[in-house]
Amino acid sequence: MKLKKMLSNLISSFLMGLFIYYALTQTITWGAVLACLAAVGFVALGYLAAYAFKRNRKNAVKS
């Protein structure tokens, strides 16, 4: 997946999380912002794990 697409997904995940929180509570708090950032961090870790798995698989095929 291209870097631009990944960044777009991370940004949209953050904004969607804030939107859902706002739709449910009608307020935005620092806790909600931090929770959305944490969720985006987990998504980014998923991208990192997929990248590492793909990279290791390519290296194993070369050897």
CHARMM internal coordinates of N, CA and C (Angstrom, degrees):
IC EDIT
DIST 1 N 1 CA 1.4441
DIST 1 CA 1 C 1.5288
ANGL 1 N 1 CA 1 C 107.92
DIST 1 C 2 N 1.2856
ANGL 1 CA 1 C 2 N 116.16
DIHE 1 N 1 CA 1 C 2 N 139.32
DIST 2 N 2 CA 1.4584
ANGL 1 C 2 N 2 CA 120.51
DIHE 1 CA 1 C 2 N 2 CA -177.91
DIST 2 CA 2 C 1.5259
ANGL 2 N 2 CA 2 C 110.96
DIHE 1 C 2 N 2 CA 2 C -74.50
DIST 2 C 3 N 1.3308
ANGL 2 CA 2 C 3 N 114.24
DIHE 2 N 2 CA 2 C 3 N 152.09
DIST 3 N 3 CA 1.4616
ANGL 2 C 3 N 3 CA 121.03
DIHE 2 CA 2 C 3 N 3 CA -177.22
DIST 3 CA 3 C 1.5292
ANGL 3 N 3 CA 3 C 111.27
DIHE 2 C 3 N 3 CA 3 C -60.28
DIST 3 C 4 N 1.3215
ANGL 3 CA 3 C 4 N 117.22
DIHE 3 N 3 CA 3 C 4 N -40.65
DIST 4 N 4 CA 1.4652
ANGL 3 C 4 N 4 CA 120.64
DIHE 3 CA 3 C 4 N 4 CA -178.90
DIST 4 CA 4 C 1.5333
ANGL 4 N 4 CA 4 C 110.75
DIHE 3 C 4 N 4 CA 4 C -62.53
DIST 4 C 5 N 1.3174
ANGL 4 CA 4 C 5 N 116.38
DIHE 4 N 4 CA 4 C 5 N -39.49
DIST 5 N 5 CA 1.4615
ANGL 4 C 5 N 5 CA 121.21
DIHE 4 CA 4 C 5 N 5 CA 179.25
DIST 5 CA 5 C 1.5358
ANGL 5 N 5 CA 5 C 110.70
DIHE 4 C 5 N 5 CA 5 C -67.93
DIST 5 C 6 N 1.3422
ANGL 5 CA 5 C 6 N 116.37
DIHE 5 N 5 CA 5 C 6 N -40.25
DIST 6 N 6 CA 1.4641
ANGL 5 C 6 N 6 CA 119.98
DIHE 5 CA 5 C 6 N 6 CA 178.80
DIST 6 CA 6 C 1.5268
ANGL 6 N 6 CA 6 C 111.13
DIHE 5 C 6 N 6 CA 6 C -64.39
DIST 6 C 7 N 1.3291
ANGL 6 CA 6 C 7 N 116.79
DIHE 6 N 6 CA 6 C 7 N -44.91
DIST 7 N 7 CA 1.4642
ANGL 6 C 7 N 7 CA 119.94
DIHE 6 CA 6 C 7 N 7 CA 178.40
DIST 7 CA 7 C 1.5171
ANGL 7 N 7 CA 7 C 111.24
DIHE 6 C 7 N 7 CA 7 C -62.35
DIST 7 C 8 N 1.3104
ANGL 7 CA 7 C 8 N 116.60
DIHE 7 N 7 CA 7 C 8 N -39.73
DIST 8 N 8 CA 1.4583
ANGL 7 C 8 N 8 CA 120.76
DIHE 7 CA 7 C 8 N 8 CA 177.64
DIST 8 CA 8 C 1.5333
ANGL 8 N 8 CA 8 C 110.56
DIHE 7 C 8 N 8 CA 8 C -61.73
DIST 8 C 9 N 1.3234
ANGL 8 CA 8 C 9 N 116.85
DIHE 8 N 8 CA 8 C 9 N -42.11
DIST 9 N 9 CA 1.4639
ANGL 8 C 9 N 9 CA 120.67
DIHE 8 CA 8 C 9 N 9 CA 178.59
DIST 9 CA 9 C 1.5231
ANGL 9 N 9 CA 9 C 111.65
DIHE 8 C 9 N 9 CA 9 C -65.77
DIST 9 C 10 N 1.3284
ANGL 9 CA 9 C 10 N 117.36
DIHE 9 N 9 CA 9 C 10 N -39.50
DIST 10 N 10 CA 1.4636
ANGL 9 C 10 N 10 CA 120.42
DIHE 9 CA 9 C 10 N 10 CA 179.71
DIST 10 CA 10 C 1.5280
ANGL 10 N 10 CA 10 C 111.23
DIHE 9 C 10 N 10 CA 10 C -66.47
DIST 10 C 11 N 1.3184
ANGL 10 CA 10 C 11 N 116.27
DIHE 10 N 10 CA 10 C 11 N -43.33
DIST 11 N 11 CA 1.4635
ANGL 10 C 11 N 11 CA 120.16
DIHE 10 CA 10 C 11 N 11 CA 179.37
DIST 11 CA 11 C 1.5246
ANGL 11 N 11 CA 11 C 110.75
DIHE 10 C 11 N 11 CA 11 C -65.60
DIST 11 C 12 N 1.3244
ANGL 11 CA 11 C 12 N 116.67
DIHE 11 N 11 CA 11 C 12 N -43.42
DIST 12 N 12 CA 1.4638
ANGL 11 C 12 N 12 CA 118.86
DIHE 11 CA 11 C 12 N 12 CA 179.95
DIST 12 CA 12 C 1.5280
ANGL 12 N 12 CA 12 C 111.21
DIHE 11 C 12 N 12 CA 12 C -67.64
DIST 12 C 13 N 1.3307
ANGL 12 CA 12 C 13 N 118.22
DIHE 12 N 12 CA 12 C 13 N -32.38
DIST 13 N 13 CA 1.4683
ANGL 12 C 13 N 13 CA 120.78
DIHE 12 CA 12 C 13 N 13 CA 175.83
DIST 13 CA 13 C 1.5273
ANGL 13 N 13 CA 13 C 110.70
DIHE 12 C 13 N 13 CA 13 C -63.98
DIST 13 C 14 N 1.3213
ANGL 13 CA 13 C 14 N 116.36
DIHE 13 N 13 CA 13 C 14 N -43.23
DIST 14 N 14 CA 1.4676
ANGL 13 C 14 N 14 CA 120.49
DIHE 13 CA 13 C 14 N 14 CA 178.26
DIST 14 CA 14 C 1.5236
ANGL 14 N 14 CA 14 C 110.86
DIHE 13 C 14 N 14 CA 14 C -62.08
DIST 14 C 15 N 1.3180
ANGL 14 CA 14 C 15 N 116.44
DIHE 14 N 14 CA 14 C 15 N -49.41
DIST 15 N 15 CA 1.4619
ANGL 14 C 15 N 15 CA 120.13
DIHE 14 CA 14 C 15 N 15 CA -178.03
DIST 15 CA 15 C 1.5257
ANGL 15 N 15 CA 15 C 112.15
DIHE 14 C 15 N 15 CA 15 C -65.88
DIST 15 C 16 N 1.3303
ANGL 15 CA 15 C 16 N 117.33
DIHE 15 N 15 CA 15 C 16 N -37.00
DIST 16 N 16 CA 1.4629
ANGL 15 C 16 N 16 CA 120.46
DIHE 15 CA 15 C 16 N 16 CA 178.62
DIST 16 CA 16 C 1.5249
ANGL 16 N 16 CA 16 C 110.27
DIHE 15 C 16 N 16 CA 16 C -66.48
DIST 16 C 17 N 1.3293
ANGL 16 CA 16 C 17 N 116.99
DIHE 16 N 16 CA 16 C 17 N -39.29
DIST 17 N 17 CA 1.4567
ANGL 16 C 17 N 17 CA 120.18
DIHE 16 CA 16 C 17 N 17 CA 177.11
DIST 17 CA 17 C 1.5188
ANGL 17 N 17 CA 17 C 111.40
DIHE 16 C 17 N 17 CA 17 C -61.58
DIST 17 C 18 N 1.3348
ANGL 17 CA 17 C 18 N 116.78
DIHE 17 N 17 CA 17 C 18 N -44.44
DIST 18 N 18 CA 1.4660
ANGL 17 C 18 N 18 CA 119.61
DIHE 17 CA 17 C 18 N 18 CA 177.40
DIST 18 CA 18 C 1.5214
ANGL 18 N 18 CA 18 C 111.40
DIHE 17 C 18 N 18 CA 18 C -63.78
DIST 18 C 19 N 1.3112
ANGL 18 CA 18 C 19 N 117.09
DIHE 18 N 18 CA 18 C 19 N -40.34
DIST 19 N 19 CA 1.4589
ANGL 18 C 19 N 19 CA 120.62
DIHE 18 CA 18 C 19 N 19 CA 179.56
DIST 19 CA 19 C 1.5241
ANGL 19 N 19 CA 19 C 111.47
DIHE 18 C 19 N 19 CA 19 C -62.85
DIST 19 C 20 N 1.3264
ANGL 19 CA 19 C 20 N 116.73
DIHE 19 N 19 CA 19 C 20 N -45.12
DIST 20 N 20 CA 1.4683
ANGL 19 C 20 N 20 CA 120.51
DIHE 19 CA 19 C 20 N 20 CA 179.42
DIST 20 CA 20 C 1.5228
ANGL 20 N 20 CA 20 C 110.40
DIHE 19 C 20 N 20 CA 20 C -62.94
DIST 20 C 21 N 1.3280
ANGL 20 CA 20 C 21 N 116.51
DIHE 20 N 20 CA 20 C 21 N -43.33
DIST 21 N 21 CA 1.4700
ANGL 20 C 21 N 21 CA 119.53
DIHE 20 CA 20 C 21 N 21 CA 178.28
DIST 21 CA 21 C 1.5191
ANGL 21 N 21 CA 21 C 110.59
DIHE 20 C 21 N 21 CA 21 C -61.36
DIST 21 C 22 N 1.3283
ANGL 21 CA 21 C 22 N 116.55
DIHE 21 N 21 CA 21 C 22 N -44.71
DIST 22 N 22 CA 1.4618
ANGL 21 C 22 N 22 CA 120.18
DIHE 21 CA 21 C 22 N 22 CA 179.81
DIST 22 CA 22 C 1.5269
ANGL 22 N 22 CA 22 C 111.19
DIHE 21 C 22 N 22 CA 22 C -64.18
DIST 22 C 23 N 1.3198
ANGL 22 CA 22 C 23 N 116.61
DIHE 22 N 22 CA 22 C 23 N -39.71
DIST 23 N 23 CA 1.4656
ANGL 22 C 23 N 23 CA 119.93
DIHE 22 CA 22 C 23 N 23 CA -179.89
DIST 23 CA 23 C 1.5280
ANGL 23 N 23 CA 23 C 111.42
DIHE 22 C 23 N 23 CA 23 C -64.00
DIST 23 C 24 N 1.3211
ANGL 23 CA 23 C 24 N 116.76
DIHE 23 N 23 CA 23 C 24 N -32.07
DIST 24 N 24 CA 1.4626
ANGL 23 C 24 N 24 CA 119.65
DIHE 23 CA 23 C 24 N 24 CA -178.94
DIST 24 CA 24 C 1.5227
ANGL 24 N 24 CA 24 C 113.12
DIHE 23 C 24 N 24 CA 24 C -84.04
DIST 24 C 25 N 1.3306
ANGL 24 CA 24 C 25 N 118.03
DIHE 24 N 24 CA 24 C 25 N -35.01
DIST 25 N 25 CA 1.4631
ANGL 24 C 25 N 25 CA 119.89
DIHE 24 CA 24 C 25 N 25 CA -172.52
DIST 25 CA 25 C 1.5228
ANGL 25 N 25 CA 25 C 114.40
DIHE 24 C 25 N 25 CA 25 C -113.94
DIST 25 C 26 N 1.3057
ANGL 25 CA 25 C 26 N 118.42
DIHE 25 N 25 CA 25 C 26 N -14.22
DIST 26 N 26 CA 1.4642
ANGL 25 C 26 N 26 CA 124.24
DIHE 25 CA 25 C 26 N 26 CA -177.76
DIST 26 CA 26 C 1.5256
ANGL 26 N 26 CA 26 C 112.78
DIHE 25 C 26 N 26 CA 26 C 64.76
DIST 26 C 27 N 1.3298
ANGL 26 CA 26 C 27 N 117.71
DIHE 26 N 26 CA 26 C 27 N 17.55
DIST 27 N 27 CA 1.4635
ANGL 26 C 27 N 27 CA 122.32
DIHE 26 CA 26 C 27 N 27 CA 174.80
DIST 27 CA 27 C 1.5283
ANGL 27 N 27 CA 27 C 108.67
DIHE 26 C 27 N 27 CA 27 C -142.50
DIST 27 C 28 N 1.3211
ANGL 27 CA 27 C 28 N 115.10
DIHE 27 N 27 CA 27 C 28 N 158.54
DIST 28 N 28 CA 1.4642
ANGL 27 C 28 N 28 CA 121.58
DIHE 27 CA 27 C 28 N 28 CA 172.77
DIST 28 CA 28 C 1.5247
ANGL 28 N 28 CA 28 C 106.90
DIHE 27 C 28 N 28 CA 28 C -120.09
DIST 28 C 29 N 1.3153
ANGL 28 CA 28 C 29 N 116.36
DIHE 28 N 28 CA 28 C 29 N 126.23
DIST 29 N 29 CA 1.4631
ANGL 28 C 29 N 29 CA 121.27
DIHE 28 CA 28 C 29 N 29 CA 179.65
DIST 29 CA 29 C 1.5264
ANGL 29 N 29 CA 29 C 109.41
DIHE 28 C 29 N 29 CA 29 C -119.09
DIST 29 C 30 N 1.3410
ANGL 29 CA 29 C 30 N 115.24
DIHE 29 N 29 CA 29 C 30 N 165.38
DIST 30 N 30 CA 1.4638
ANGL 29 C 30 N 30 CA 119.37
DIHE 29 CA 29 C 30 N 30 CA 176.71
DIST 30 CA 30 C 1.5194
ANGL 30 N 30 CA 30 C 110.60
DIHE 29 C 30 N 30 CA 30 C -63.70
DIST 30 C 31 N 1.2971
ANGL 30 CA 30 C 31 N 116.49
DIHE 30 N 30 CA 30 C 31 N -32.51
DIST 31 N 31 CA 1.4640
ANGL 30 C 31 N 31 CA 120.28
DIHE 30 CA 30 C 31 N 31 CA 176.95
DIST 31 CA 31 C 1.5144
ANGL 31 N 31 CA 31 C 111.94
DIHE 30 C 31 N 31 CA 31 C -62.31
DIST 31 C 32 N 1.3310
ANGL 31 CA 31 C 32 N 115.86
DIHE 31 N 31 CA 31 C 32 N -39.63
DIST 32 N 32 CA 1.4616
ANGL 31 C 32 N 32 CA 119.82
DIHE 31 CA 31 C 32 N 32 CA 178.36
DIST 32 CA 32 C 1.5224
ANGL 32 N 32 CA 32 C 110.89
DIHE 31 C 32 N 32 CA 32 C -66.81
DIST 32 C 33 N 1.3308
ANGL 32 CA 32 C 33 N 116.12
DIHE 32 N 32 CA 32 C 33 N -40.67
DIST 33 N 33 CA 1.4669
ANGL 32 C 33 N 33 CA 119.96
DIHE 32 CA 32 C 33 N 33 CA 179.17
DIST 33 CA 33 C 1.5234
ANGL 33 N 33 CA 33 C 109.93
DIHE 32 C 33 N 33 CA 33 C -63.78
DIST 33 C 34 N 1.3257
ANGL 33 CA 33 C 34 N 116.90
DIHE 33 N 33 CA 33 C 34 N -43.91
DIST 34 N 34 CA 1.4640
ANGL 33 C 34 N 34 CA 120.49
DIHE 33 CA 33 C 34 N 34 CA 178.92
DIST 34 CA 34 C 1.5230
ANGL 34 N 34 CA 34 C 111.74
DIHE 33 C 34 N 34 CA 34 C -65.40
DIST 34 C 35 N 1.3175
ANGL 34 CA 34 C 35 N 117.03
DIHE 34 N 34 CA 34 C 35 N -38.21
DIST 35 N 35 CA 1.4650
ANGL 34 C 35 N 35 CA 120.30
DIHE 34 CA 34 C 35 N 35 CA 177.58
DIST 35 CA 35 C 1.5234
ANGL 35 N 35 CA 35 C 110.69
DIHE 34 C 35 N 35 CA 35 C -64.43
DIST 35 C 36 N 1.3181
ANGL 35 CA 35 C 36 N 117.42
DIHE 35 N 35 CA 35 C 36 N -40.33
DIST 36 N 36 CA 1.4629
ANGL 35 C 36 N 36 CA 120.92
DIHE 35 CA 35 C 36 N 36 CA 178.09
DIST 36 CA 36 C 1.5211
ANGL 36 N 36 CA 36 C 110.73
DIHE 35 C 36 N 36 CA 36 C -66.86
DIST 36 C 37 N 1.3329
ANGL 36 CA 36 C 37 N 116.79
DIHE 36 N 36 CA 36 C 37 N -39.44
DIST 37 N 37 CA 1.4686
ANGL 36 C 37 N 37 CA 119.57
DIHE 36 CA 36 C 37 N 37 CA 176.46
DIST 37 CA 37 C 1.5250
ANGL 37 N 37 CA 37 C 111.14
DIHE 36 C 37 N 37 CA 37 C -63.99
DIST 37 C 38 N 1.3266
ANGL 37 CA 37 C 38 N 117.09
DIHE 37 N 37 CA 37 C 38 N -38.88
DIST 38 N 38 CA 1.4608
ANGL 37 C 38 N 38 CA 120.36
DIHE 37 CA 37 C 38 N 38 CA 177.59
DIST 38 CA 38 C 1.5303
ANGL 38 N 38 CA 38 C 110.59
DIHE 37 C 38 N 38 CA 38 C -64.42
DIST 38 C 39 N 1.3225
ANGL 38 CA 38 C 39 N 116.81
DIHE 38 N 38 CA 38 C 39 N -41.26
DIST 39 N 39 CA 1.4619
ANGL 38 C 39 N 39 CA 120.49
DIHE 38 CA 38 C 39 N 39 CA 178.47
DIST 39 CA 39 C 1.5228
ANGL 39 N 39 CA 39 C 110.77
DIHE 38 C 39 N 39 CA 39 C -63.62
DIST 39 C 40 N 1.3170
ANGL 39 CA 39 C 40 N 117.09
DIHE 39 N 39 CA 39 C 40 N -40.89
DIST 40 N 40 CA 1.4628
ANGL 39 C 40 N 40 CA 120.98
DIHE 39 CA 39 C 40 N 40 CA 177.66
DIST 40 CA 40 C 1.5302
ANGL 40 N 40 CA 40 C 109.61
DIHE 39 C 40 N 40 CA 40 C -65.26
DIST 40 C 41 N 1.3155
ANGL 40 CA 40 C 41 N 116.92
DIHE 40 N 40 CA 40 C 41 N -35.93
DIST 41 N 41 CA 1.4583
ANGL 40 C 41 N 41 CA 120.43
DIHE 40 CA 40 C 41 N 41 CA 175.73
DIST 41 CA 41 C 1.5175
ANGL 41 N 41 CA 41 C 112.04
DIHE 40 C 41 N 41 CA 41 C -61.49
DIST 41 C 42 N 1.3288
ANGL 41 CA 41 C 42 N 117.39
DIHE 41 N 41 CA 41 C 42 N -40.85
DIST 42 N 42 CA 1.4619
ANGL 41 C 42 N 42 CA 120.54
DIHE 41 CA 41 C 42 N 42 CA 177.05
DIST 42 CA 42 C 1.5312
ANGL 42 N 42 CA 42 C 111.25
DIHE 41 C 42 N 42 CA 42 C -65.30
DIST 42 C 43 N 1.3084
ANGL 42 CA 42 C 43 N 116.97
DIHE 42 N 42 CA 42 C 43 N -39.74
DIST 43 N 43 CA 1.4681
ANGL 42 C 43 N 43 CA 120.36
DIHE 42 CA 42 C 43 N 43 CA 177.04
DIST 43 CA 43 C 1.5310
ANGL 43 N 43 CA 43 C 109.99
DIHE 42 C 43 N 43 CA 43 C -63.65
DIST 43 C 44 N 1.3317
ANGL 43 CA 43 C 44 N 116.36
DIHE 43 N 43 CA 43 C 44 N -42.01
DIST 44 N 44 CA 1.4633
ANGL 43 C 44 N 44 CA 120.55
DIHE 43 CA 43 C 44 N 44 CA 178.23
DIST 44 CA 44 C 1.5276
ANGL 44 N 44 CA 44 C 110.90
DIHE 43 C 44 N 44 CA 44 C -63.58
DIST 44 C 45 N 1.3351
ANGL 44 CA 44 C 45 N 117.78
DIHE 44 N 44 CA 44 C 45 N -38.84
DIST 45 N 45 CA 1.4559
ANGL 44 C 45 N 45 CA 120.46
DIHE 44 CA 44 C 45 N 45 CA 175.92
DIST 45 CA 45 C 1.5282
ANGL 45 N 45 CA 45 C 111.24
DIHE 44 C 45 N 45 CA 45 C -63.47
DIST 45 C 46 N 1.3118
ANGL 45 CA 45 C 46 N 116.67
DIHE 45 N 45 CA 45 C 46 N -35.21
DIST 46 N 46 CA 1.4610
ANGL 45 C 46 N 46 CA 120.41
DIHE 45 CA 45 C 46 N 46 CA 175.33
DIST 46 CA 46 C 1.5196
ANGL 46 N 46 CA 46 C 111.47
DIHE 45 C 46 N 46 CA 46 C -63.83
DIST 46 C 47 N 1.3318
ANGL 46 CA 46 C 47 N 116.40
DIHE 46 N 46 CA 46 C 47 N -43.07
DIST 47 N 47 CA 1.4645
ANGL 46 C 47 N 47 CA 119.98
DIHE 46 CA 46 C 47 N 47 CA 176.04
DIST 47 CA 47 C 1.5243
ANGL 47 N 47 CA 47 C 110.75
DIHE 46 C 47 N 47 CA 47 C -62.26
DIST 47 C 48 N 1.3283
ANGL 47 CA 47 C 48 N 116.82
DIHE 47 N 47 CA 47 C 48 N -41.15
DIST 48 N 48 CA 1.4584
ANGL 47 C 48 N 48 CA 121.42
DIHE 47 CA 47 C 48 N 48 CA 179.74
DIST 48 CA 48 C 1.5308
ANGL 48 N 48 CA 48 C 110.76
DIHE 47 C 48 N 48 CA 48 C -64.16
DIST 48 C 49 N 1.3114
ANGL 48 CA 48 C 49 N 117.18
DIHE 48 N 48 CA 48 C 49 N -42.63
DIST 49 N 49 CA 1.4662
ANGL 48 C 49 N 49 CA 120.64
DIHE 48 CA 48 C 49 N 49 CA 178.74
DIST 49 CA 49 C 1.5284
ANGL 49 N 49 CA 49 C 110.96
DIHE 48 C 49 N 49 CA 49 C -64.01
DIST 49 C 50 N 1.3196
ANGL 49 CA 49 C 50 N 116.94
DIHE 49 N 49 CA 49 C 50 N -42.18
DIST 50 N 50 CA 1.4632
ANGL 49 C 50 N 50 CA 120.13
DIHE 49 CA 49 C 50 N 50 CA 178.54
DIST 50 CA 50 C 1.5249
ANGL 50 N 50 CA 50 C 110.91
DIHE 49 C 50 N 50 CA 50 C -64.46
DIST 50 C 51 N 1.3239
ANGL 50 CA 50 C 51 N 116.85
DIHE 50 N 50 CA 50 C 51 N -39.67
DIST 51 N 51 CA 1.4631
ANGL 50 C 51 N 51 CA 121.22
DIHE 50 CA 50 C 51 N 51 CA 178.06
DIST 51 CA 51 C 1.5246
ANGL 51 N 51 CA 51 C 110.93
DIHE 50 C 51 N 51 CA 51 C -64.13
DIST 51 C 52 N 1.3378
ANGL 51 CA 51 C 52 N 116.62
DIHE 51 N 51 CA 51 C 52 N -44.95
DIST 52 N 52 CA 1.4633
ANGL 51 C 52 N 52 CA 120.88
DIHE 51 CA 51 C 52 N 52 CA -179.59
DIST 52 CA 52 C 1.5316
ANGL 52 N 52 CA 52 C 110.46
DIHE 51 C 52 N 52 CA 52 C -64.86
DIST 52 C 53 N 1.3191
ANGL 52 CA 52 C 53 N 117.09
DIHE 52 N 52 CA 52 C 53 N -41.39
DIST 53 N 53 CA 1.4616
ANGL 52 C 53 N 53 CA 120.87
DIHE 52 CA 52 C 53 N 53 CA 178.23
DIST 53 CA 53 C 1.5164
ANGL 53 N 53 CA 53 C 110.72
DIHE 52 C 53 N 53 CA 53 C -62.50
DIST 53 C 54 N 1.3153
ANGL 53 CA 53 C 54 N 116.53
DIHE 53 N 53 CA 53 C 54 N -44.56
DIST 54 N 54 CA 1.4576
ANGL 53 C 54 N 54 CA 120.99
DIHE 53 CA 53 C 54 N 54 CA -179.75
DIST 54 CA 54 C 1.5324
ANGL 54 N 54 CA 54 C 110.72
DIHE 53 C 54 N 54 CA 54 C -65.19
DIST 54 C 55 N 1.3227
ANGL 54 CA 54 C 55 N 116.53
DIHE 54 N 54 CA 54 C 55 N -40.54
DIST 55 N 55 CA 1.4689
ANGL 54 C 55 N 55 CA 120.96
DIHE 54 CA 54 C 55 N 55 CA -179.81
DIST 55 CA 55 C 1.5353
ANGL 55 N 55 CA 55 C 110.61
DIHE 54 C 55 N 55 CA 55 C -66.41
DIST 55 C 56 N 1.3258
ANGL 55 CA 55 C 56 N 117.07
DIHE 55 N 55 CA 55 C 56 N -44.25
DIST 56 N 56 CA 1.4658
ANGL 55 C 56 N 56 CA 120.71
DIHE 55 CA 55 C 56 N 56 CA 178.27
DIST 56 CA 56 C 1.5224
ANGL 56 N 56 CA 56 C 111.63
DIHE 55 C 56 N 56 CA 56 C -63.83
DIST 56 C 57 N 1.2987
ANGL 56 CA 56 C 57 N 116.31
DIHE 56 N 56 CA 56 C 57 N -34.99
DIST 57 N 57 CA 1.4646
ANGL 56 C 57 N 57 CA 120.31
DIHE 56 CA 56 C 57 N 57 CA 179.90
DIST 57 CA 57 C 1.5305
ANGL 57 N 57 CA 57 C 110.13
DIHE 56 C 57 N 57 CA 57 C -68.37
DIST 57 C 58 N 1.3429
ANGL 57 CA 57 C 58 N 117.00
DIHE 57 N 57 CA 57 C 58 N -40.08
DIST 58 N 58 CA 1.4598
ANGL 57 C 58 N 58 CA 119.71
DIHE 57 CA 57 C 58 N 58 CA 177.53
DIST 58 CA 58 C 1.5189
ANGL 58 N 58 CA 58 C 110.81
DIHE 57 C 58 N 58 CA 58 C -64.73
DIST 58 C 59 N 1.3402
ANGL 58 CA 58 C 59 N 117.67
DIHE 58 N 58 CA 58 C 59 N -41.00
DIST 59 N 59 CA 1.4605
ANGL 58 C 59 N 59 CA 121.58
DIHE 58 CA 58 C 59 N 59 CA 179.19
DIST 59 CA 59 C 1.5264
ANGL 59 N 59 CA 59 C 111.27
DIHE 58 C 59 N 59 CA 59 C -65.22
DIST 59 C 60 N 1.3245
ANGL 59 CA 59 C 60 N 118.04
DIHE 59 N 59 CA 59 C 60 N -35.54
DIST 60 N 60 CA 1.4573
ANGL 59 C 60 N 60 CA 121.05
DIHE 59 CA 59 C 60 N 60 CA 179.56
DIST 60 CA 60 C 1.5255
ANGL 60 N 60 CA 60 C 110.52
DIHE 59 C 60 N 60 CA 60 C -69.31
DIST 60 C 61 N 1.3132
ANGL 60 CA 60 C 61 N 117.73
DIHE 60 N 60 CA 60 C 61 N -34.91
DIST 61 N 61 CA 1.4622
ANGL 60 C 61 N 61 CA 121.83
DIHE 60 CA 60 C 61 N 61 CA -179.97
DIST 61 CA 61 C 1.5328
ANGL 61 N 61 CA 61 C 110.01
DIHE 60 C 61 N 61 CA 61 C -70.56
DIST 61 C 62 N 1.3389
ANGL 61 CA 61 C 62 N 117.22
DIHE 61 N 61 CA 61 C 62 N -36.73
DIST 62 N 62 CA 1.4687
ANGL 61 C 62 N 62 CA 121.30
DIHE 61 CA 61 C 62 N 62 CA 179.88
DIST 62 CA 62 C 1.5285
ANGL 62 N 62 CA 62 C 111.98
DIHE 61 C 62 N 62 CA 62 C -66.30
DIST 62 C 63 N 1.3246
ANGL 62 CA 62 C 63 N 117.48
DIHE 62 N 62 CA 62 C 63 N -35.07
DIST 63 N 63 CA 1.4670
ANGL 62 C 63 N 63 CA 121.11
DIHE 62 CA 62 C 63 N 63 CA -175.59
DIST 63 CA 63 C 1.4986
ANGL 63 N 63 CA 63 C 113.33
DIHE 62 C 63 N 63 CA 63 C -73.76
END
COOR INIT
IC SEED 1 N 1 CA 1 C
IC BUILD
